[in-house]
Amino acid sequence: MLHRRLGQTGLQVSALSFGAWVTFGNQIADDTARTLLHAAYDGGVNFFDNAEGYADGRAELVMGRILHDARWPRASYLVSSKVFFGDDYKGPNGRGLSRKHVTEACHAALRRLQVEHLDLFFCHRPDPTTPVAETCRAMHDLIAQGKVLYWGTSEWSAAEIQAAREVCARHNLHAPVVEQPQYNLFHRERVEREYAPLYDAEPGLGTTIWSPLASGLLTGKYNAGVPADSRLTVKGLEWLRDRVTTDQADKLARVPALAAIAAELDTTLPRLAVAWCLANPRVSTVILGASRPEQLRENLGALDVLPRLTPEVLARLDAIAGPVAT
């Protein structure tokens, strides 16, 4: 497994990581989740991503039981949670980024995941109803208490991240050092251009990117429609099914040409798509999702494809998928 620094921090994260979104506590049985987590760990993955909102907290309960039973050395893995959407409690203070919810969400995640600290704690979305200074202070206090080691954001704009940084610098608070954005061949602008000024500016910016396969578009499995066992058939993900099958029909039409390049490289389209993400040095880790062990092992093989992505191959992929907007 290849390891990369998380931005400018001293934290080393596996280039491929594993996330619980959609699957844990929802799509797959707990025994399957256990098999997947162990397969990821055995494959060199050291970062496991989760959130309070995944299956209303059940994803963290499942992962927590697996981590507790595995008895892996705590130094050998990183675990994250994200705060904003809430868990199974939907009251007015059960979501958002207020000091109350950030603090209580952290404590709830620690209980569910059965760990003493979160390595990474993300603000899952910006909260326009809470002053950013309040959120920054709450995150700083959790770090000072040893309950969180690093904090970051997910799907925040560069301007929102910079505003948080300025507050932290002004008040000598721990600043956000990592962002979790969507990134794949079809979704590139934010990571490649919008965040560009932040990567080298103090305190740096690591990225734990999600949806490297564009919600399954870059597997090729939706070329002929949605399979019955797909995550797009999961209750509550109708919006994702509509986006993949209707809103992104133009992208779906480009998938066969991308698959042809994968065949030329003697690999598969999923491995090629994941390796393409890793070819960007600004990507700290690519979060993989899977519902079957063989699917996870397939995607872990993306590391073998990375050396084959020459400038010529990358240019050909750009010509098909469409280069980032200028």
GILIN-V819659 format. One line per field, one symbol per residue. phi: phi as a letter, one per 40 degrees, with the letter a starting at -180 (. if undefined). burial: 1 if it has 24 or more other C-alpha atoms within 12 Angstrom, else 0. A space follows every 10 residues. Layout:
BEGIN
phi = ???
burial = ???
END
This chain:
BEGIN
phi = .cbbccgbcc cbbccbbbbb dgccgacbcc ccdccccccc ccchcbbbba acccffgccc cccccccccc fcddccabbb bbbicgbccb ccbcagbcdd cdcccccccc cccfbcaccb bbccacbccb dccccccccd cccccgcbca babagccccc cccccccccc bfbcccbabb bcaadbabdc ccbccdcccb cdcgacbbcb gcbffgdccg cbcbhccccc ccccdgbdcc cccccbcbdc cdcccdcccc cdcdcfabcd cccccdcccc ccccabccba bbdccccdcc cccccdcccc dccccccccc chcccb
burial = 0111111110 1111111111 1111111101 0111111111 1011111111 1111111111 1111111000 0000001111 1111111000 0001111111 1111111111 1111111111 1111111000 0111111111 1110001111 1111111101 1101101100 0011111111 1111111101 1100110110 0011111111 1111111111 1110010001 1100000001 1001100100 1101110110 1100001111 1111111111 1111111111 1110011111 1111110010 0011001101 100000
END
